Amino acid sequence: MAFNINDVLSDFPILSQRVNDERLAYLDNAATAQRPRQVLAALQDFYTHDNANVHRGVHTLAERATENYEGARVKVQHFINARSSAEVIFTKGCTDALNLVAASYGEANIQAGDEIVISIMEHHSNLIPWQQLARRKHATLKYIGLTAQGQLDMAAARRQITDRTKIVAVTHASNVLGTVNPLKELAVLAHQHKAVIVGDGAQAVGHMPVDVQDLDVDFYAFSGHKMMGPMGIGVLYGKAALLRAMPPYQYGGEMIGDVHRDDSTWADIPFKFEAGTQNVAGAVGLGAAVDYLQGLGMDNIQARERELVTAVLPRLTALPYVTVYGPQDPRQHTGVLAFNLAHLHPHDVATALDMEGVAVRAGHHCAQPLMEELGVTATTRASFAFYNTREDADQLTRAIKETKEFFNRGTI
């Protein structure tokens, strides 16, 4: 690999602790990633040296804070290859970014009888805003289903997306199945029908190279905390022409041009969508996370996570009492692996794994329609990041076997 895993692990002190007297194998990265020392240092440095409100002051600290904040925007621009930093809007997170698109672009452009097309594998953040928009506007919400291999059914996509479709909103990578969706192909299909396409990049941006111009998405949303940055910061990318035509999402300071007693005008993008005091430290921390990821190389990160999935996926599928959901080919996978143990509830499995030091997640993963499609109420989910090791993979497999044996003995 292009980076040394031992050097990487030294950047994540939280991973060196023991949990329940076992070494920690942190495999809950799809819920939130851990932060390297460099991101933590950037946050501390901002608050101890540069803390001030941005854009509003001429004193030195305000100018430094503004420089750091806008510098982070430029870093994100280059990270996702946006045409301009003005196409990068800071939000509270991916959920906030997707709601912005639904509440602004959606409210202005969806009419009765229009169609909104999403996939059955969407996280609730990329489902409920469209569901509720369709209800308010008397539009039709349509779903693209799955193939038997747990991939997006592109034949169904070609049937579902029609000339009445105005918005196509699809996750770039599933937070349950680990499936990587053909977002570029979907964008071509959507644009053929004069629809816009919205990509949910929460599970993609920190795990693979993302080029929004190459994908030709109209909007793309992601969260900082899933890509080694702070919580409470996210990004909405949007094509400049679309953003400029959209009405503001929130009103207040910073987003205005001029305010008079009876009328107001709005600032240009991106500021039109950044009302009030923003999470400046969060943006600075996100910029530091971008620096860290680019230092390792996104191709290297993707290759390492694929290597880990290649090691663990066959082990899980070989266990007769384990059902793994999603693609069985590691080349079609992120580091997300959802599974169930026969006759055991996922929450019991997750609790037992925690006793072995393995941190996983159990539940419906904010994807209840997908759970219905799979015929289950919940799954256990292990999700790998580039800082995970073969030892973590071994510990997961061993803990699953011990959990099954433990319950088979009827101890509980």
C-alpha positions as CSV (number, residue, x, y, z in Angstrom):
1,M,0.0,0.0,0.0
2,A,1.1,3.6,-0.6
3,F,0.7,4.3,3.1
4,N,2.0,2.5,6.2
5,I,-0.8,1.3,8.4
6,N,1.2,1.6,11.5
7,D,1.9,5.3,10.8
8,V,-1.9,5.7,10.1
9,L,-2.9,4.0,13.4
10,S,-0.6,6.4,15.3
11,D,-2.8,9.2,14.1
12,F,-5.9,7.8,15.7
13,P,-5.3,7.5,19.5
14,I,-8.9,6.5,20.2
15,L,-8.2,3.1,18.4
16,S,-5.5,2.1,20.9
17,Q,-7.9,1.7,23.8
18,R,-9.3,-1.5,25.2
19,V,-13.1,-2.1,25.5
20,N,-14.4,-4.7,27.9
21,D,-10.8,-5.8,28.5
22,E,-10.4,-6.6,24.8
23,R,-8.6,-4.7,22.1
24,L,-10.9,-2.3,20.3
25,A,-11.9,-3.3,16.8
26,Y,-13.9,-0.2,15.7
27,L,-16.2,-1.4,12.9
28,D,-18.9,1.3,13.1
29,N,-17.4,3.6,10.5
30,A,-20.6,3.9,8.4
31,A,-22.2,5.6,11.4
32,T,-19.2,7.9,12.1
33,A,-15.5,7.8,11.4
34,Q,-12.8,8.5,13.9
35,R,-10.7,11.7,13.7
36,P,-7.0,11.8,13.2
37,R,-4.7,13.9,15.4
38,Q,-4.4,16.4,12.6
39,V,-8.1,17.2,12.6
40,L,-8.2,17.5,16.4
41,A,-5.1,19.8,16.2
42,A,-6.8,22.0,13.6
43,L,-9.9,22.4,15.8
44,Q,-7.8,23.3,18.8
45,D,-5.6,25.7,16.9
46,F,-8.6,27.5,15.5
47,Y,-10.2,28.0,18.9
48,T,-7.0,29.0,20.6
49,H,-5.7,31.4,17.9
50,D,-8.3,32.4,15.3
51,N,-11.7,32.2,16.9
52,A,-13.9,35.0,15.5
53,N,-17.0,35.4,13.4
54,V,-16.4,35.3,9.7
55,H,-17.1,37.9,6.9
56,R,-18.3,40.5,9.4
57,G,-15.1,42.0,10.9
58,V,-12.0,43.9,9.8
59,H,-10.0,43.0,12.8
60,T,-7.1,40.5,12.5
61,L,-8.8,37.5,14.1
62,A,-12.0,37.9,12.0
63,E,-9.8,38.1,8.9
64,R,-7.9,35.0,9.8
65,A,-11.1,33.1,10.6
66,T,-12.6,34.1,7.3
67,E,-9.5,33.1,5.5
68,N,-9.6,29.7,7.2
69,Y,-13.3,29.2,6.5
70,E,-13.2,30.1,2.9
71,G,-9.9,28.2,2.5
72,A,-11.8,25.1,3.7
73,R,-14.4,25.7,1.0
74,V,-11.7,25.8,-1.7
75,K,-10.2,22.5,-0.3
76,V,-13.6,20.8,-0.6
77,Q,-14.0,22.2,-4.1
78,H,-10.8,20.6,-5.2
79,F,-11.5,17.4,-3.3
80,I,-14.7,16.7,-5.2
81,N,-13.6,18.6,-8.4
82,A,-16.4,21.2,-8.4
83,R,-16.0,24.0,-11.0
84,S,-16.1,26.8,-8.4
85,S,-15.9,27.2,-4.7
86,A,-19.2,29.0,-5.0
87,E,-20.8,25.6,-5.7
88,V,-19.8,24.4,-2.2
89,I,-22.4,25.2,0.4
90,F,-21.6,24.4,4.1
91,T,-24.5,22.7,5.9
92,K,-25.0,20.9,9.2
93,G,-24.5,17.6,7.5
94,C,-25.8,15.4,4.7
95,T,-29.4,15.4,6.0
96,D,-29.4,19.2,6.1
97,A,-28.0,19.4,2.6
98,L,-30.7,17.0,1.2
99,N,-33.4,18.9,3.0
100,L,-32.1,22.1,1.5
101,V,-32.5,20.7,-2.0
102,A,-36.0,19.4,-1.3
103,A,-37.2,22.6,0.4
104,S,-35.7,25.0,-2.1
105,Y,-35.3,23.4,-5.5
106,G,-38.1,20.9,-4.9
107,E,-40.7,23.3,-3.6
108,A,-40.0,25.7,-6.6
109,N,-40.0,23.0,-9.3
110,I,-42.3,20.1,-8.4
111,Q,-45.9,20.3,-9.4
112,A,-48.9,18.0,-9.2
113,G,-48.5,15.0,-11.4
114,D,-44.7,15.2,-11.5
115,E,-42.5,12.2,-10.5
116,I,-39.7,11.9,-8.0
117,V,-37.6,8.7,-8.4
118,I,-35.4,7.3,-5.7
119,S,-34.1,3.8,-4.9
120,I,-35.4,1.3,-2.3
121,M,-32.0,1.3,-0.6
122,E,-32.1,5.0,0.4
123,H,-31.2,6.2,3.9
124,H,-34.2,8.0,5.4
125,S,-32.3,11.3,4.8
126,N,-32.7,10.8,1.1
127,L,-36.2,9.3,1.3
128,I,-38.4,11.3,3.7
129,P,-37.7,14.8,2.2
130,W,-38.8,13.5,-1.2
131,Q,-41.7,11.5,0.3
132,Q,-43.0,14.6,2.1
133,L,-42.4,16.9,-0.9
134,A,-44.4,14.5,-3.1
135,R,-47.2,14.5,-0.5
136,R,-47.3,18.3,-0.3
137,K,-47.2,18.7,-4.1
138,H,-49.4,15.8,-5.1
139,A,-46.5,14.4,-7.0
140,T,-45.7,10.7,-7.4
141,L,-42.8,9.0,-5.5
142,K,-41.4,6.0,-7.4
143,Y,-38.8,3.5,-6.3
144,I,-36.0,1.7,-8.2
145,G,-35.7,-1.9,-6.9
146,L,-32.8,-4.3,-6.5
147,T,-31.4,-7.2,-8.4
148,A,-31.0,-10.6,-6.7
149,Q,-27.4,-9.6,-6.1
150,G,-28.3,-6.6,-4.1
151,Q,-27.4,-4.1,-6.8
152,L,-29.5,-1.3,-8.2
153,D,-31.8,-2.7,-11.0
154,M,-30.9,-0.5,-13.9
155,A,-33.5,-2.1,-16.1
156,A,-36.1,-0.9,-13.5
157,A,-34.5,2.5,-13.4
158,R,-35.0,2.9,-17.2
159,R,-38.7,2.0,-16.7
160,Q,-39.2,4.3,-13.7
161,I,-37.5,7.4,-15.0
162,T,-39.8,9.0,-17.5
163,D,-40.5,12.3,-19.1
164,R,-42.7,13.2,-16.1
165,T,-39.7,12.7,-13.8
166,K,-38.3,15.9,-12.4
167,I,-35.9,14.7,-9.7
168,V,-33.9,11.5,-9.4
169,A,-32.3,11.1,-5.9
170,V,-30.0,8.1,-5.3
171,T,-27.3,7.2,-2.9
172,H,-23.8,6.8,-4.3
173,A,-23.1,4.0,-1.9
174,S,-25.6,2.1,0.3
175,N,-25.1,2.4,4.1
176,V,-26.5,-1.1,4.5
177,L,-25.6,-3.2,1.4
178,G,-22.3,-1.6,0.7
179,T,-23.4,-1.4,-3.0
180,V,-21.8,1.3,-5.1
181,N,-24.4,2.7,-7.5
182,P,-23.7,3.7,-11.1
183,L,-24.4,7.4,-10.4
184,K,-22.8,8.6,-13.7
185,E,-25.1,6.2,-15.7
186,L,-28.1,7.4,-13.7
187,A,-27.2,11.0,-14.4
188,V,-27.2,10.4,-18.1
189,L,-30.6,8.7,-17.8
190,A,-32.1,11.5,-15.7
191,H,-30.8,14.2,-18.0
192,Q,-32.2,12.4,-21.1
193,H,-35.6,13.0,-19.5
194,K,-34.7,16.6,-18.4
195,A,-34.7,15.7,-14.7
196,V,-32.1,16.7,-12.2
197,I,-30.1,14.1,-10.2
198,V,-29.3,14.3,-6.5
199,G,-26.5,12.1,-5.2
200,D,-26.2,11.2,-1.5
201,G,-22.5,10.8,-1.0
202,A,-22.4,10.2,2.7
203,Q,-21.0,6.7,2.3
204,A,-18.8,7.5,-0.7
205,V,-16.8,10.6,-0.2
206,G,-14.5,9.3,2.5
207,H,-14.0,6.0,0.8
208,M,-13.4,6.5,-2.9
209,P,-12.5,9.2,-5.4
210,V,-15.4,11.5,-6.2
211,D,-15.5,13.8,-9.2
212,V,-18.8,15.7,-9.4
213,Q,-18.1,17.0,-12.8
214,D,-17.3,13.5,-14.2
215,L,-20.4,12.1,-12.5
216,D,-22.4,15.1,-13.9
217,V,-24.6,15.2,-10.8
218,D,-26.7,18.3,-10.3
219,F,-26.5,18.1,-6.5
220,Y,-24.3,16.0,-4.2
221,A,-24.5,15.9,-0.4
222,F,-22.2,14.5,2.3
223,S,-21.3,14.8,5.9
224,G,-18.0,15.7,7.5
225,H,-18.1,13.3,10.4
226,K,-18.2,10.2,8.0
227,M,-14.9,11.4,6.3
228,M,-12.8,12.0,9.4
229,G,-14.1,15.6,10.0
230,P,-16.1,17.0,12.9
231,M,-19.7,16.4,13.6
232,G,-22.1,19.2,12.7
233,I,-20.6,20.1,9.3
234,G,-21.6,19.0,5.9
235,V,-21.6,20.0,2.3
236,L,-24.1,20.5,-0.5
237,Y,-22.5,20.7,-4.0
238,G,-24.8,22.1,-6.6
239,K,-24.3,23.3,-10.2
240,A,-24.0,27.1,-10.0
241,A,-26.9,27.8,-12.4
242,L,-29.3,25.7,-10.4
243,L,-28.2,27.2,-7.1
244,R,-28.6,30.8,-8.3
245,A,-32.1,30.1,-9.5
246,M,-33.2,28.5,-6.2
247,P,-34.9,30.5,-3.4
248,P,-33.2,30.7,0.0
249,Y,-33.6,27.9,2.4
250,Q,-33.4,30.0,5.5
251,Y,-33.4,33.7,6.2
252,G,-31.3,36.0,8.4
253,G,-27.9,37.5,8.6
254,E,-25.1,36.8,6.0
255,M,-27.5,35.6,3.3
256,I,-28.8,39.0,2.3
257,G,-27.9,41.6,-0.3
258,D,-30.0,44.5,1.0
259,V,-32.8,44.6,3.5
260,H,-35.5,47.3,3.5
261,R,-38.7,47.6,5.5
262,D,-40.9,45.9,2.9
263,D,-38.4,43.9,0.8
264,S,-35.0,42.2,0.7
265,T,-32.5,40.9,-1.8
266,W,-30.2,38.0,-1.4
267,A,-26.5,37.5,-1.6
268,D,-24.9,35.4,-4.4
269,I,-24.0,31.8,-3.9
270,P,-22.8,30.2,-1.7
271,F,-23.7,32.8,0.9
272,K,-27.4,32.8,0.0
273,F,-27.7,29.4,1.6
274,E,-25.6,30.0,4.7
275,A,-27.8,32.1,6.9
276,G,-26.5,33.1,10.3
277,T,-23.3,32.2,12.1
278,Q,-21.9,29.0,10.5
279,N,-19.9,26.2,12.1
280,V,-16.6,27.8,11.3
281,A,-14.5,25.5,13.4
282,G,-16.3,22.5,11.8
283,A,-15.4,23.8,8.3
284,V,-11.8,24.3,9.4
285,G,-11.8,20.7,10.7
286,L,-13.3,19.4,7.5
287,G,-10.6,21.2,5.6
288,A,-8.0,19.4,7.7
289,A,-9.8,16.1,7.1
290,V,-9.6,16.7,3.3
291,D,-5.9,17.4,3.6
292,Y,-5.4,14.1,5.6
293,L,-7.4,12.0,3.1
294,Q,-5.7,13.5,0.1
295,G,-2.3,12.9,1.8
296,L,-3.1,9.2,1.9
297,G,-4.7,9.2,-1.6
298,M,-8.3,8.3,-2.2
299,D,-7.3,5.5,-4.6
300,N,-5.1,4.0,-1.9
301,I,-8.0,4.3,0.7
302,Q,-10.4,2.6,-1.7
303,A,-7.9,-0.2,-2.4
304,R,-7.2,-0.8,1.3
305,E,-10.9,-1.0,2.2
306,R,-11.5,-3.4,-0.7
307,E,-8.6,-5.5,0.5
308,L,-10.3,-5.8,4.0
309,V,-13.7,-6.7,2.5
310,T,-12.0,-9.3,0.3
311,A,-10.5,-10.9,3.4
312,V,-13.6,-10.9,5.6
313,L,-16.6,-11.4,3.2
314,P,-15.8,-15.0,2.1
315,R,-15.3,-15.9,5.8
316,L,-18.8,-14.6,6.7
317,T,-20.5,-16.2,3.7
318,A,-18.8,-19.5,4.5
319,L,-20.5,-19.7,7.9
320,P,-23.8,-21.6,7.4
321,Y,-25.6,-19.6,10.1
322,V,-24.7,-16.2,8.6
323,T,-26.7,-14.4,6.0
324,V,-24.8,-11.5,4.3
325,Y,-26.9,-8.9,2.4
326,G,-25.6,-7.1,-0.7
327,P,-23.1,-7.9,-3.4
328,Q,-20.9,-10.9,-2.9
329,D,-18.2,-9.4,-5.1
330,P,-15.8,-7.2,-3.1
331,R,-15.1,-5.2,-6.2
332,Q,-18.7,-3.9,-6.1
333,H,-18.5,-3.1,-2.4
334,T,-17.6,-0.4,0.0
335,G,-16.4,-1.5,3.5
336,V,-20.0,-1.9,4.7
337,L,-21.1,-5.5,5.5
338,A,-24.7,-6.1,6.8
339,F,-25.5,-9.6,8.1
340,N,-27.7,-11.7,10.4
341,L,-27.0,-14.7,12.5
342,A,-29.8,-17.4,12.3
343,H,-32.2,-17.3,15.2
344,L,-30.5,-14.4,16.9
345,H,-31.7,-10.8,17.1
346,P,-29.1,-8.3,15.6
347,H,-29.1,-6.3,18.9
348,D,-28.2,-9.4,20.8
349,V,-25.4,-10.1,18.3
350,A,-24.1,-6.5,18.5
351,T,-24.1,-6.6,22.3
352,A,-22.2,-9.9,22.3
353,L,-19.7,-8.6,19.8
354,D,-19.1,-5.5,22.0
355,M,-18.2,-7.8,24.9
356,E,-15.4,-9.1,22.5
357,G,-14.3,-5.5,21.8
358,V,-15.9,-5.4,18.4
359,A,-17.9,-2.2,17.8
360,V,-20.7,-2.7,15.2
361,R,-24.2,-1.3,14.7
362,A,-27.5,-3.1,14.8
363,G,-31.0,-2.0,13.7
364,H,-32.7,-0.8,10.6
365,H,-29.9,1.7,9.9
366,C,-32.4,4.4,8.9
367,A,-33.4,2.3,5.9
368,Q,-36.7,0.7,6.8
369,P,-38.1,0.3,3.3
370,L,-34.9,-1.6,2.4
371,M,-35.4,-3.8,5.5
372,E,-38.9,-4.6,4.2
373,E,-37.5,-5.4,0.8
374,L,-34.9,-7.8,2.4
375,G,-37.6,-9.4,4.5
376,V,-36.0,-8.5,7.8
377,T,-36.6,-6.0,10.6
378,A,-33.0,-5.3,11.3
379,T,-29.4,-6.4,10.6
380,T,-26.0,-6.3,12.2
381,R,-23.6,-4.1,10.3
382,A,-19.8,-4.1,10.4
383,S,-18.2,-1.2,8.4
384,F,-14.5,-0.9,7.7
385,A,-12.4,2.1,7.1
386,F,-8.8,2.4,5.8
387,Y,-7.4,2.4,9.4
388,N,-8.8,-1.0,10.1
389,T,-6.5,-4.0,10.1
390,R,-6.5,-7.7,9.3
391,E,-6.5,-8.2,13.0
392,D,-9.8,-6.3,13.2
393,A,-11.2,-8.6,10.5
394,D,-10.0,-11.7,12.4
395,Q,-11.5,-10.4,15.6
396,L,-14.9,-9.8,14.0
397,T,-14.9,-13.4,12.5
398,R,-13.8,-14.9,15.8
399,A,-16.3,-12.9,17.8
400,I,-19.2,-14.0,15.5
401,K,-18.3,-17.6,15.9
402,E,-18.0,-17.3,19.7
403,T,-21.3,-15.4,19.8
404,K,-23.1,-18.3,18.0
405,E,-21.5,-20.9,20.2
406,F,-22.4,-18.9,23.3
407,F,-26.1,-18.7,22.4
408,N,-26.1,-22.3,21.2
409,R,-25.1,-23.4,24.7
410,G,-28.2,-21.7,26.0
411,T,-26.4,-19.5,28.5
412,I,-29.0,-16.8,27.9
